[in-house]
């Protein structure tokens, strides 16, 4: 075999949406469909395969950009991943110059992309009560306003760590996202054993100062890594809110305050003790909700965010399985041609002078 096979796993963390509050309307497309025509997709994959076979430059970054071109369509992202695996395998068989285990690496990068946390446009509403069984935290400078039931977290709090932690106040009219802490590298809090839904909301910065990666490119929850899609405010998925009630009530014009902040949602399996969130590239956090994954969420999603933001366990596993099947079906044997294993195959027939020359 040219390359070893890969095991289908992302560990115990799967992004979840199936238990979030459902939305009634069909989701609109963001900027239309991003699925490329078959001929265009093959050409793009072949071009990238050429660069990978040459081990040319930052081909891993190019793979991520190639996959993200299908955002936020996770099925189309998987389609792109499968075509790239086919193109790279064909190129590797022909050239024999590919980096080692490159197909495995492409599959891992692809699984991270299809199960990535997409940033959701989080609005602030007038009322929010922390759901039963949940823990909620409001991050900001000392003395910031908080929703009822939320716990204030300020620089110096033993639950957070980071370099140059700074509390920022944007707008006191927004209890959850109107303030934040910048420079957070980790947060921990004691939680009973169970599966939890984690909702992270960043600060409501002015639009001109909005970040494409407010939580960094990856979040580690109890040591497991979750990729976060990099997207500017024009590509955040509309929309979510820390709120109670049905979407049509939550997002009524009279209840929604102006402005928004980026948010992500994911699930984590927890064995008890401290639940640990780590941000390798540091993060800006305005609010955090940790709630049992099996109950109705306190982060209400509108139609587009519900269908395209968090991904359900089932949807994530389905897309991962498609990538695994495509990898397993690739003809990864060496191309035809003379090959010899000296331990299992005889020497080729003798031609010319076969006996050793006399030493006399």
C-alpha positions as CSV (number, residue, x, y, z in Angstrom):
1,X,0.0,0.0,0.0
2,X,1.2,3.5,-0.8
3,X,-0.3,5.0,2.4
4,X,-1.9,3.6,5.6
5,X,-5.6,3.9,6.2
6,X,-7.1,6.3,8.7
7,X,-9.4,5.6,11.6
8,X,-12.8,7.5,11.6
9,X,-12.7,9.6,14.8
10,X,-12.7,13.1,16.2
11,X,-12.8,11.9,19.7
12,X,-15.6,12.6,22.2
13,X,-16.4,16.1,21.0
14,X,-19.0,16.5,18.3
15,X,-20.7,19.8,17.5
16,X,-24.4,19.7,18.2
17,X,-27.6,21.4,17.0
18,X,-30.3,18.7,17.0
19,X,-31.3,19.6,20.6
20,X,-31.3,23.3,20.1
21,X,-34.6,25.2,19.7
22,X,-35.9,24.4,16.2
23,X,-36.8,27.1,13.8
24,X,-39.8,27.1,11.5
25,X,-38.7,28.8,8.3
26,X,-36.5,27.3,5.7
27,X,-32.9,28.7,5.8
28,X,-31.9,31.2,3.1
29,X,-28.6,30.6,1.4
30,X,-25.6,32.8,2.3
31,X,-24.6,34.4,-1.0
32,X,-26.2,31.5,-3.0
33,X,-24.9,28.0,-3.4
34,X,-21.2,27.5,-3.0
35,X,-21.1,24.0,-4.6
36,X,-18.8,24.1,-7.6
37,X,-19.7,22.6,-11.0
38,X,-18.1,19.1,-11.3
39,X,-15.6,20.1,-14.0
40,X,-14.6,23.2,-12.0
41,X,-14.2,21.2,-8.8
42,X,-12.1,18.6,-10.5
43,X,-9.8,21.3,-12.0
44,X,-9.4,23.0,-8.7
45,X,-8.6,19.7,-6.9
46,X,-6.1,18.7,-9.7
47,X,-4.3,22.0,-9.4
48,X,-4.0,21.6,-5.6
49,X,-2.9,18.0,-6.0
50,X,0.0,19.2,-8.2
51,X,1.1,21.5,-5.5
52,X,0.8,18.7,-2.8
53,X,2.7,16.2,-4.9
54,X,5.6,18.8,-5.2
55,X,5.3,19.5,-1.5
56,X,5.0,23.1,-2.6
57,X,4.7,25.8,0.0
58,X,1.8,25.9,2.5
59,X,-0.3,23.3,0.8
60,X,-2.1,22.5,4.1
61,X,-3.3,26.1,4.3
62,X,-4.4,25.8,0.7
63,X,-6.4,22.7,1.5
64,X,-8.3,24.6,4.3
65,X,-9.0,27.4,1.9
66,X,-10.2,25.0,-0.8
67,X,-12.5,23.3,1.6
68,X,-13.8,26.5,3.1
69,X,-14.9,27.6,-0.3
70,X,-18.0,25.5,0.3
71,X,-18.9,27.3,3.6
72,X,-21.4,26.9,5.2
73,X,-22.6,23.8,3.2
74,X,-21.1,20.9,5.0
75,X,-22.2,18.3,2.4
76,X,-20.5,20.4,-0.3
77,X,-17.4,20.6,1.9
78,X,-17.3,16.8,2.0
79,X,-17.7,16.6,-1.8
80,X,-14.7,18.8,-2.2
81,X,-12.7,16.7,0.3
82,X,-13.5,13.5,-1.6
83,X,-12.6,15.0,-5.0
84,X,-9.3,16.2,-3.5
85,X,-8.5,12.7,-2.1
86,X,-9.1,11.2,-5.5
87,X,-7.0,13.8,-7.3
88,X,-4.1,13.6,-4.9
89,X,-4.1,9.8,-4.9
90,X,-4.0,9.7,-8.7
91,X,-1.1,12.2,-8.7
92,X,0.8,10.3,-6.0
93,X,0.5,7.1,-7.9
94,X,1.8,8.7,-11.0
95,X,4.6,10.8,-9.5
96,X,5.8,8.9,-6.4
97,X,6.8,12.3,-5.0
98,X,4.0,12.9,-2.4
99,X,4.7,13.6,1.2
100,X,4.3,10.5,3.4
101,X,0.8,9.7,4.7
102,X,-0.6,12.7,2.8
103,X,-4.0,11.1,2.2
104,X,-4.4,10.5,5.9
105,X,-3.5,14.1,6.6
106,X,-6.0,15.4,4.0
107,X,-8.7,13.2,5.5
108,X,-8.0,14.6,9.0
109,X,-8.0,18.2,7.8
110,X,-11.3,17.5,5.9
111,X,-13.0,16.0,9.0
112,X,-12.1,19.1,11.0
113,X,-13.6,21.3,8.3
114,X,-16.9,19.4,7.9
115,X,-17.4,19.3,11.6
116,X,-16.1,22.8,12.3
117,X,-17.9,25.3,14.5
118,X,-19.4,28.0,12.3
119,X,-19.6,31.5,13.8
120,X,-23.2,32.6,14.5
121,X,-24.3,36.2,14.6
122,X,-25.5,36.5,18.3
123,X,-27.8,39.4,19.1
124,X,-28.7,40.7,22.5
125,X,-32.3,40.6,23.8
126,X,-34.0,42.4,26.6
127,X,-34.6,39.4,28.9
128,X,-32.7,36.2,29.7
129,X,-32.9,33.8,32.6
130,X,-30.3,31.0,33.0
131,X,-32.0,27.6,32.3
132,X,-32.2,25.1,35.2
133,X,-29.1,22.9,35.4
134,X,-27.0,25.3,33.4
135,X,-24.0,27.5,34.4
136,X,-23.6,30.9,32.8
137,X,-20.8,33.4,33.1
138,X,-20.5,37.0,32.1
139,X,-16.9,38.1,31.3
140,X,-15.9,41.8,31.7
141,X,-14.3,44.4,33.9
142,X,-15.2,44.6,37.6
143,X,-18.7,45.9,38.2
144,X,-20.2,45.0,34.8
145,X,-24.0,44.5,34.5
146,X,-25.1,40.8,34.2
147,X,-28.3,38.9,33.4
148,X,-30.1,37.3,36.3
149,X,-28.4,34.1,37.3
150,X,-25.1,34.7,35.4
151,X,-21.8,34.7,37.4
152,X,-19.5,37.6,36.8
153,X,-15.9,36.8,35.7
154,X,-13.3,39.6,35.8
155,X,-9.5,39.7,35.3
156,X,-7.8,38.0,38.3
157,X,-10.6,35.4,38.6
158,X,-9.0,32.0,39.4
159,X,-11.1,30.3,36.7
160,X,-9.4,32.1,33.9
161,X,-5.8,32.3,32.7
162,X,-4.0,34.3,30.1
163,X,-1.4,37.0,29.5
164,X,-2.4,40.6,29.9
165,X,-6.0,39.8,30.6
166,X,-8.0,43.0,29.9
167,X,-11.6,43.7,30.7
168,X,-13.3,45.8,28.0
169,X,-16.6,47.7,28.2
170,X,-18.4,48.3,24.9
171,X,-21.9,49.2,25.8
172,X,-23.6,48.7,29.3
173,X,-27.0,48.3,27.6
174,X,-25.9,44.8,26.5
175,X,-25.5,42.6,29.7
176,X,-23.9,39.6,28.0
177,X,-21.9,40.9,25.0
178,X,-21.5,44.6,25.9
179,X,-18.3,43.8,27.8
180,X,-15.7,41.1,27.6
181,X,-12.2,40.0,28.6
182,X,-9.4,39.9,26.0
183,X,-6.4,37.6,26.0
184,X,-8.0,34.5,27.6
185,X,-6.0,31.3,27.1
186,X,-8.1,29.0,29.3
187,X,-11.2,28.7,31.5
188,X,-12.2,26.0,33.9
189,X,-15.2,25.3,36.1
190,X,-16.3,22.3,38.1
191,X,-19.2,20.3,36.5
192,X,-20.8,16.9,37.2
193,X,-20.2,14.1,34.8
194,X,-22.3,14.3,31.6
195,X,-22.5,15.6,28.1
196,X,-22.8,19.4,27.9
197,X,-23.5,22.0,25.3
198,X,-21.1,24.9,25.4
199,X,-22.1,28.3,24.0
200,X,-19.3,30.9,23.7
201,X,-20.2,34.6,22.9
202,X,-17.5,37.2,22.2
203,X,-17.7,40.9,22.8
204,X,-19.9,43.3,20.8
205,X,-17.1,45.2,19.1
206,X,-17.8,48.1,16.7
207,X,-18.3,46.6,13.2
208,X,-15.0,48.1,12.0
209,X,-13.1,46.2,14.8
210,X,-14.8,42.9,14.4
211,X,-12.6,39.8,14.4
212,X,-12.7,36.9,12.0
213,X,-11.3,34.5,14.7
214,X,-12.5,35.9,18.1
215,X,-11.9,32.4,19.7
216,X,-8.8,31.5,17.6
217,X,-8.7,28.8,14.9
218,X,-9.1,26.0,17.4
219,X,-10.8,25.5,20.8
220,X,-9.7,22.6,23.0
221,X,-12.4,21.3,25.3
222,X,-11.1,18.8,27.9
223,X,-8.1,18.3,25.6
224,X,-10.1,17.6,22.4
225,X,-9.6,20.0,19.5
226,X,-12.5,21.8,17.7
227,X,-11.8,23.8,14.5
228,X,-13.5,27.2,14.2
229,X,-14.3,28.5,10.8
230,X,-12.7,31.9,10.1
231,X,-15.3,34.3,8.8
232,X,-15.9,38.0,8.9
233,X,-19.2,39.6,10.1
234,X,-20.6,39.5,6.6
235,X,-20.4,35.7,6.7
236,X,-21.6,35.0,10.2
237,X,-24.7,32.8,10.2
238,X,-27.9,34.6,11.3
239,X,-28.7,34.4,14.1
240,X,-28.7,33.3,17.8
241,X,-29.4,34.8,21.2
242,X,-29.1,34.0,24.9
243,X,-32.8,33.9,25.4
244,X,-35.9,32.0,26.6
245,X,-38.8,31.1,24.3
246,X,-39.5,30.3,20.7
247,X,-37.6,32.0,17.9
248,X,-40.5,34.1,16.7
249,X,-40.8,35.5,20.1
250,X,-37.1,35.9,20.8
251,X,-36.3,37.6,17.5
252,X,-39.3,40.0,17.5
253,X,-38.2,43.5,16.7
254,X,-39.3,44.8,20.0
255,X,-37.1,42.3,21.9
256,X,-33.8,42.5,19.9
257,X,-31.3,45.2,20.7
258,X,-29.1,46.7,18.0
259,X,-25.7,45.2,17.2
260,X,-24.4,41.7,17.4
261,X,-21.4,39.6,18.5
262,X,-19.9,36.3,17.2
263,X,-20.8,33.0,18.9
264,X,-20.0,29.3,18.6
265,X,-21.8,26.2,19.9
266,X,-20.4,22.7,20.5
267,X,-20.8,19.6,22.7
268,X,-18.3,18.1,25.1
269,X,-18.3,14.8,27.1
270,X,-17.2,15.4,30.6
271,X,-16.0,12.8,33.2
272,X,-16.5,15.1,36.2
273,X,-14.3,17.6,38.0
274,X,-13.1,20.6,36.2
275,X,-14.4,21.2,32.7
276,X,-11.5,22.9,30.9
277,X,-11.6,25.1,27.8
278,X,-8.3,26.1,26.2
279,X,-7.7,28.7,23.5
280,X,-4.3,28.2,21.9
281,X,-4.4,31.5,20.0
282,X,-6.2,33.2,22.9
283,X,-9.8,34.4,22.8
284,X,-12.1,37.3,23.6
285,X,-15.1,36.1,25.6
286,X,-18.2,38.1,26.7
287,X,-20.4,35.3,27.9
288,X,-20.3,31.5,28.4
289,X,-23.2,29.1,28.8
290,X,-22.7,25.5,29.8
291,X,-25.9,23.4,29.8
292,X,-26.9,19.7,29.7
293,X,-26.8,18.7,26.0
294,X,-30.1,16.9,26.2
295,X,-32.3,19.8,27.2
296,X,-33.7,22.7,25.3
297,X,-31.0,25.3,24.8
298,X,-30.8,28.7,26.4
299,X,-29.1,29.9,23.2
300,X,-32.1,30.2,20.7
301,X,-31.3,29.9,17.0
302,X,-33.1,31.4,14.1
303,X,-33.6,29.3,10.9
304,X,-30.3,29.8,9.1
305,X,-28.2,29.3,12.2
306,X,-30.2,26.3,13.3
307,X,-29.6,24.4,10.0
308,X,-26.1,25.6,9.1
309,X,-24.4,26.6,12.3
310,X,-23.9,23.8,14.9
311,X,-23.9,20.4,13.4
312,X,-25.7,17.4,15.0
313,X,-23.9,14.3,16.1
314,X,-25.5,12.4,13.3
315,X,-24.7,14.9,10.6
316,X,-21.1,15.1,11.6
317,X,-20.6,11.3,11.7
318,X,-22.4,11.0,8.3
319,X,-19.9,13.3,6.7
320,X,-16.9,11.8,8.4
321,X,-18.1,8.3,7.2
322,X,-18.3,9.6,3.6
323,X,-14.7,10.7,3.8
324,X,-13.6,7.4,5.4
325,X,-15.4,5.4,2.7
326,X,-13.8,7.5,-0.1
327,X,-10.4,7.0,1.4
328,X,-10.9,3.2,1.8
329,X,-12.0,2.9,-1.8
330,X,-9.0,4.6,-3.4
331,X,-6.7,2.3,-5.4
332,X,-3.7,3.0,-3.4
333,X,-1.4,0.2,-4.7
334,X,1.7,1.1,-6.6
335,X,1.2,1.5,-10.4
336,X,2.2,-1.3,-12.7
337,X,5.9,-1.7,-13.4
338,X,9.0,-3.7,-12.4
339,X,9.2,-3.9,-8.6
340,X,11.3,-6.4,-6.6
341,X,11.3,-7.2,-2.9
342,X,14.5,-9.0,-2.3
343,X,13.0,-11.0,0.6
344,X,10.1,-12.4,-1.5
345,X,11.0,-12.2,-5.1
346,X,13.9,-13.9,-7.0
347,X,16.6,-12.0,-8.8
348,X,15.8,-11.1,-12.5
349,X,17.1,-13.5,-15.2
350,X,20.8,-13.4,-15.8
351,X,21.9,-11.3,-18.8
352,X,25.5,-11.2,-20.1
353,X,28.3,-12.3,-17.8
354,X,26.7,-13.8,-14.8
355,X,29.5,-15.6,-13.0
356,X,31.9,-13.6,-10.8
357,X,35.3,-12.8,-12.3
358,X,38.1,-15.0,-11.2
359,X,40.4,-13.5,-8.5
360,X,43.4,-15.5,-9.8
